[in-house]
Amino acid sequence: MRVTCGVDIGARTVKAVLFDVDSSSVIASEVVLENANPQETAQKLVERLCSTVKGLHWPDTVIATGYGRRHCLFADDATTEITCHAVGCRSIFPDVGLVVDIGGQDSKIIVLSEDGAVCDFEMNDRCAAGTGLFFEMACSLLSVDLREAGKLAAEAKDAAEISSMCAVFAQTEIVSLVQSGIATPAVLAGICRSIAKRTSALLGSRRLRGRIVFTGGVALNRGVVLALSKELGQPVSVPESPQTTGALGAALLGIRRL
Amino acid sequence: MNDIFEQSIVSPELIGIREWDRRFASIPAQWLDSCRYLRELDGGTKYVLSPEHYAQRGDLLLRRLKYDNSPAGLRLWSFIFSEKDRLFKAKENGWKIIAAMKDLGQIPALSYAWKKQLTFYGDEMWWSPCFAEDPALLDIAAKLGAGDEFCFVRAALGAFETLTYFPRPDLVIAAVGACCDDLTAVSELIRRRGNNVEYWELPFRQCRNDRISGAVFASHKGQNDAPIHALELVEREMERVRGLLSDLMGSKVTDDDIAINITRINRARALTARIRQLAYGCDPPPIAGLEAFLVEFLPLHYCSDPEEALAVLEEILDLCQRRAVARTGPMDKDLLRIYWVTPCTDTSIVQFVEGLGCRIAGTEYMLGQAFIPIPEDMPPLKGIAWSVMNDAMAASSKMRVDRILGEAVRNRAEGVIISGIFGASHCPYETSIISEEITQRMGIPTLSFDVPFSAGTLPGQITTRVEAFVEMLRERRRNGRSVQ
């Protein structure tokens, strides 16, 4: 059995995927929360995943990705999450033309050509507004469970207007909306719309082609999925495990090393 | 012969600061003694030293960089980083100090017709915080009204307060008009702090095909076509600046004196143009991107010593030519070819890109007019006016795009990096125009990002973008989609 492993060390979570090259399938994957020592967390995660596969001591190759990729000293190579998400998403949706990835720390759009290669990309900068961390902070302010927030937002009849360009100022705006009596689901829907608007703005004048795939932890949020579909004017597809597409792509890129 | 000079031709490499410290002792004392600035003052001052010497004075970024292993390269670095010594020495000896702001080589074409003065590039402070890995100059500027919303040239405002990078200039000559708003604002803040600032107007250069104002255009061989009214305005402004300089220096210069200076300046421009051709066109590149970067800035203000600047450039050109013949260079052959637009405030990004398996295959640092000779077949102030009209900032973005495409196509660039200067007023609108034009007209990918100040490390946002861009270019080459 030839097994590759992709490890995605992000800002909030560490993800790992084991890929069986011979059967061309994922044999194990997991997402764990980041701690102060992401390298150690990642190594233990890979060891744990390997222990679930009979006869596997360690993968044949490990490719690291994500913000912590350069610090993942046990990896054989490192590749950016931009390339990895593109490869991972294309393996699930061969007709993908655009990947939208919103993680804890940043959001990005990745444009793929018809042959599946990355041909353009854009990332947010300067502010955390429009990222998973922003949504987490907003949920904390609203005393809403993060896992419930997306559902509440999706069910809201109206969406409040969040106009601020800055995550910190947006928090002040959220407090102000709550104090003025706006219902929590409407505020959450407003936050989702704000994230979707910021993300779609990354597209600029680029023309859309093919399927839009939404990945990253924020893709688990039904409210943002709906808002993004509306903002982009077409449905977005969410992989079954949107947090691990980067790690999956890394594992697939590892095949080149075998 | 296998001395350090020959070694740098046969086995060029990029070495760290510690290695230069170790090798420095093998540089012949006679050669070190021959490299001197301000030879008019006591026979000149020796300045070629290990980069560690300059790092210890505060430019800490030098410790993170790699350097060409040639004495010529070391001379270039030392010449750049010893500029403040020249300025203070000249001041101590009673010379006049002139700061040129928003000036890409025009004022020195006039001012160096006088002896006993040095003209330096005041805006050059924009890269100082990154080299010093210290935001002190930016913090001072913020307290004086130029905060984060301003371009990095606001560091000049801080430097005018500390006077640690240069002595107080006797005169500051600043362009206004068709240039960055933030540059003008910084110049005005400097004036309000009691500095002797005089402005001259840089008019917008229309293109012949703009057809918006009915302007009448003139042509001259080797120059961009320019509206006659703009040329006449600049010539009058240069005459006025000449008057200001005469008052400052207490003496007048003739047209012949200025013409002689222009001939010398054109020599520096020709040397720089030739070095660029070799550095960006040869494979392997005879010098790395950062040495080429420094060379490009030399013909603007000659680091306050035109004669020594010429000697530095001649030695670099000789190095490039010998390496080109030997087909050697400090980097590998057949690297990914990157065209670079707008100079980086944090120069370590250039080496980061090269470290990923790329080489620089052309640049548009908005200095293009400084490589075009000033016409010598006309009165000198008219010639300078023509040169001013070659400034990319004085024209629409199309002029920059045309320059970029010309060189990028010639050197078969595979990707273009546009590194915006955080807060510079022209960057937000110009970057997207340049990016779209390149993609449409050349079909190669572009990457644009702003470079914020960061001490001692590159922000992850930038390294991830650059690495992803390089991965994309590598994949394109693998798929046969880039020009080989």
Interface residues (C-beta under 8 A of the other chain):
Chain A: Y67 T79 T80 E81 I82 T83 D106 D115 A117 V118 C119 D120 F121 M123 D125 G204 S205
Chain B: S432 E436 P445 F449 D450 G460 Q461 T464 R465 E467 A468 E471 M472 E475 R476 N479
